[in-house]
Amino acid sequence: MIYSIEAVRWHTARPHLEALRRTVFVLEWQLPESAEFDELDTDAHHVLVIGENKKPIATGRLTQTGELGRIAVLRGYRNMTVYKTLFSALLKLASVNNIQQVKVQSALESVEYHQTRGFKPEGPVFMEAGVPMQKMVCQLTQFDLPDVEHIH
């Protein structure tokens, strides 16, 4: 299947972005809605992956500081093609916006995996929605697909 990509802003695509993230994080993962939407959404770069019938199936965001996150892919579309499509679009946005380092928030159990992929821990371990997390940073030119099952 071929997917299309749309780079969007929060104020124009908010209904699609909220619907995807609410479905994945709030309804499926049972995370509190208050932890899913924040002030960074307004200024962040967002990507929508569009599937058949022009249906949004995935989203992710890139903050002004280079943090990749809010990766939400609908059940039934969670495959490497979708993830690679999504991350390629986010990395292109980072390059276009002259962001040299990208960051991910990794579940603690995936830190070692990310270190083997060129990521380095940044700052202390922290809790997000009851899950221990670690910020990881990597040079854009060294980026390799993160453990997509354990980032948010």
C-alpha positions as a Markdown table, in Angstrom:
| # | Residue | x | y | z |
|---|---|---|---|---|
| 1 | Met | 0.0 | 0.0 | 0.0 |
| 2 | Ile | 1.2 | 3.5 | -0.7 |
| 3 | Tyr | 0.6 | 6.2 | 1.9 |
| 4 | Ser | 0.6 | 9.9 | 1.5 |
| 5 | Ile | 2.1 | 12.4 | 3.9 |
| 6 | Glu | 0.8 | 15.7 | 5.0 |
| 7 | Ala | 2.9 | 18.1 | 7.0 |
| 8 | Val | 0.3 | 20.1 | 9.0 |
| 9 | Arg | 0.0 | 22.7 | 11.7 |
| 10 | Trp | -2.1 | 22.2 | 14.9 |
| 11 | His | -4.6 | 25.0 | 14.1 |
| 12 | Thr | -5.5 | 23.5 | 10.7 |
| 13 | Ala | -5.5 | 19.8 | 11.5 |
| 14 | Arg | -6.4 | 19.7 | 15.1 |
| 15 | Pro | -9.5 | 17.5 | 14.7 |
| 16 | His | -7.5 | 14.7 | 12.9 |
| 17 | Leu | -4.6 | 14.9 | 15.2 |
| 18 | Glu | -6.7 | 14.8 | 18.3 |
| 19 | Ala | -8.8 | 11.9 | 17.0 |
| 20 | Leu | -5.8 | 9.8 | 16.2 |
| 21 | Arg | -4.0 | 10.5 | 19.5 |
| 22 | Arg | -7.2 | 10.1 | 21.6 |
| 23 | Thr | -7.9 | 6.7 | 19.9 |
| 24 | Val | -4.4 | 5.3 | 20.5 |
| 25 | Phe | -3.3 | 6.9 | 23.7 |
| 26 | Val | -6.5 | 7.6 | 25.7 |
| 27 | Leu | -8.8 | 4.8 | 24.6 |
| 28 | Glu | -6.4 | 2.0 | 23.7 |
| 29 | Trp | -3.4 | 2.7 | 26.1 |
| 30 | Gln | -5.6 | 4.1 | 28.8 |
| 31 | Leu | -3.3 | 7.2 | 29.3 |
| 32 | Pro | -5.0 | 10.2 | 30.9 |
| 33 | Glu | -6.1 | 12.7 | 28.3 |
| 34 | Ser | -4.5 | 15.5 | 30.3 |
| 35 | Ala | -1.1 | 13.9 | 29.6 |
| 36 | Glu | -1.6 | 13.6 | 25.9 |
| 37 | Phe | -2.3 | 17.2 | 24.8 |
| 38 | Asp | 0.0 | 20.1 | 25.8 |
| 39 | Glu | 1.2 | 23.6 | 25.0 |
| 40 | Leu | 3.9 | 22.2 | 22.7 |
| 41 | Asp | 1.2 | 21.1 | 20.1 |
| 42 | Thr | 0.5 | 24.7 | 19.0 |
| 43 | Asp | 4.1 | 25.4 | 17.8 |
| 44 | Ala | 5.2 | 21.9 | 16.8 |
| 45 | His | 5.3 | 20.5 | 13.3 |
| 46 | His | 2.9 | 17.7 | 12.8 |
| 47 | Val | 2.7 | 14.9 | 10.2 |
| 48 | Leu | -0.4 | 12.9 | 9.1 |
| 49 | Val | 0.0 | 9.7 | 7.3 |
| 50 | Ile | -3.0 | 9.2 | 5.0 |
| 51 | Gly | -4.2 | 5.7 | 4.0 |
| 52 | Glu | -7.0 | 4.5 | 1.7 |
| 53 | Asn | -10.0 | 6.7 | 1.2 |
| 54 | Lys | -8.0 | 9.7 | 2.5 |
| 55 | Lys | -8.3 | 8.4 | 6.0 |
| 56 | Pro | -5.7 | 9.6 | 8.5 |
| 57 | Ile | -4.0 | 6.5 | 10.0 |
| 58 | Ala | -1.0 | 7.9 | 11.8 |
| 59 | Thr | 0.5 | 11.0 | 13.2 |
| 60 | Gly | 3.6 | 12.3 | 14.9 |
| 61 | Arg | 5.1 | 15.6 | 16.0 |
| 62 | Leu | 8.4 | 17.4 | 16.0 |
| 63 | Thr | 8.8 | 20.1 | 18.6 |
| 64 | Gln | 10.9 | 23.3 | 18.1 |
| 65 | Thr | 13.6 | 21.7 | 20.2 |
| 66 | Gly | 13.8 | 18.6 | 18.1 |
| 67 | Glu | 11.7 | 16.2 | 20.2 |
| 68 | Leu | 10.0 | 13.5 | 18.1 |
| 69 | Gly | 6.9 | 12.2 | 19.8 |
| 70 | Arg | 3.1 | 11.7 | 20.0 |
| 71 | Ile | 3.6 | 8.9 | 17.5 |
| 72 | Ala | 0.1 | 7.4 | 17.1 |
| 73 | Val | -0.6 | 4.7 | 14.6 |
| 74 | Leu | -4.1 | 3.2 | 14.4 |
| 75 | Arg | -4.3 | -0.5 | 15.2 |
| 76 | Gly | -4.2 | -2.5 | 11.9 |
| 77 | Tyr | -1.7 | -0.1 | 10.4 |
| 78 | Arg | 1.2 | -0.7 | 12.8 |
| 79 | Asn | 3.9 | -2.0 | 10.4 |
| 80 | Met | 7.4 | -0.9 | 9.4 |
| 81 | Thr | 6.2 | 0.7 | 6.2 |
| 82 | Val | 3.9 | 3.1 | 8.1 |
| 83 | Tyr | 6.5 | 3.8 | 10.8 |
| 84 | Lys | 9.3 | 4.4 | 8.3 |
| 85 | Thr | 7.0 | 6.7 | 6.2 |
| 86 | Leu | 6.1 | 8.7 | 9.4 |
| 87 | Phe | 9.6 | 9.0 | 10.7 |
| 88 | Ser | 11.0 | 9.9 | 7.2 |
| 89 | Ala | 8.6 | 12.8 | 7.0 |
| 90 | Leu | 9.4 | 14.0 | 10.6 |
| 91 | Leu | 13.2 | 13.8 | 9.8 |
| 92 | Lys | 12.7 | 15.8 | 6.6 |
| 93 | Leu | 10.9 | 18.5 | 8.7 |
| 94 | Ala | 13.8 | 18.5 | 11.1 |
| 95 | Ser | 16.3 | 19.0 | 8.3 |
| 96 | Val | 14.2 | 21.7 | 6.6 |
| 97 | Asn | 14.0 | 23.5 | 9.9 |
| 98 | Asn | 17.7 | 23.2 | 10.6 |
| 99 | Ile | 17.3 | 21.0 | 13.7 |
| 100 | Gln | 20.6 | 19.1 | 14.1 |
| 101 | Gln | 19.6 | 16.8 | 17.0 |
| 102 | Val | 16.5 | 14.8 | 17.5 |
| 103 | Lys | 15.2 | 13.5 | 20.8 |
| 104 | Val | 12.8 | 10.8 | 21.8 |
| 105 | Gln | 11.2 | 9.9 | 25.1 |
| 106 | Ser | 11.9 | 6.2 | 25.5 |
| 107 | Ala | 10.4 | 3.7 | 28.0 |
| 108 | Leu | 13.1 | 2.8 | 30.4 |
| 109 | Glu | 13.3 | -0.8 | 29.1 |
| 110 | Ser | 14.2 | 0.5 | 25.6 |
| 111 | Val | 17.1 | 2.7 | 26.6 |
| 112 | Glu | 19.7 | 0.1 | 25.9 |
| 113 | Tyr | 18.2 | -0.6 | 22.4 |
| 114 | His | 18.3 | 3.1 | 21.6 |
| 115 | Gln | 22.0 | 3.3 | 22.7 |
| 116 | Thr | 22.9 | 0.7 | 20.2 |
| 117 | Arg | 21.2 | 2.9 | 17.6 |
| 118 | Gly | 23.3 | 6.0 | 18.3 |
| 119 | Phe | 21.0 | 7.6 | 20.9 |
| 120 | Lys | 22.4 | 8.9 | 24.2 |
| 121 | Pro | 20.5 | 9.4 | 27.5 |
| 122 | Glu | 19.8 | 13.1 | 28.3 |
| 123 | Gly | 18.8 | 14.1 | 31.8 |
| 124 | Pro | 17.3 | 12.0 | 34.6 |
| 125 | Val | 14.7 | 9.3 | 34.3 |
| 126 | Phe | 11.2 | 10.8 | 34.8 |
| 127 | Met | 7.6 | 9.5 | 35.1 |
| 128 | Glu | 5.0 | 10.2 | 32.4 |
| 129 | Ala | 1.5 | 8.9 | 33.0 |
| 130 | Gly | 2.9 | 6.3 | 35.4 |
| 131 | Val | 5.6 | 5.0 | 33.1 |
| 132 | Pro | 9.3 | 5.5 | 33.8 |
| 133 | Met | 10.8 | 7.3 | 30.8 |
| 134 | Gln | 14.3 | 8.5 | 29.6 |
| 135 | Lys | 14.9 | 11.3 | 27.1 |
| 136 | Met | 17.3 | 10.1 | 24.4 |
| 137 | Val | 19.2 | 12.4 | 21.9 |
| 138 | Cys | 20.8 | 11.6 | 18.6 |
| 139 | Gln | 22.4 | 13.6 | 15.8 |
| 140 | Leu | 20.0 | 13.9 | 12.9 |
| 141 | Thr | 22.6 | 12.5 | 10.5 |
| 142 | Gln | 23.0 | 9.4 | 12.7 |
| 143 | Phe | 19.3 | 8.8 | 13.3 |
| 144 | Asp | 18.0 | 5.2 | 13.0 |
| 145 | Leu | 14.5 | 4.1 | 13.5 |
| 146 | Pro | 13.8 | 4.0 | 17.3 |
| 147 | Asp | 12.0 | 1.2 | 19.1 |
| 148 | Val | 8.6 | 2.3 | 17.9 |
| 149 | Glu | 6.8 | 0.2 | 20.4 |
| 150 | His | 8.3 | 2.1 | 23.4 |
| 151 | Ile | 8.3 | 5.8 | 22.6 |
| 152 | His | 5.6 | 8.3 | 23.0 |
